[in-house]
Amino acid sequence: MPQLKAILGFVLGFIFVAGLIENCCKMWSAFQEVLSTIRLVKKNYGYAASFYEKLSSQTLEIFLAYIQKTFSSTVMS
């Protein structure tokens, strides 16, 4: 009877440890997926920020040229 309890305890312990390892692997893969998503968002945000900076600088240049043209035509007349 004590041998049966020992074998049963070993089997249940093995199943428990195997379940823990499986859950840790699942959590690790989920963590890796979250990290890759964060990297992708960061990369895309970098592209978006770069595009926005270019767009805003071009818009600012156009706006300043318009103001300069308007101001110079107003002063000349």
Secondary structure, DSSP 8 states (H G I E B T S, - for coil): -HHHHHHHHHHHHHHHHHHHHHHHHHHHHHHHHHHHHHHHHHHHHHHHHHHHHHHHHHHHHHHHHHHHHHHHHHHH-
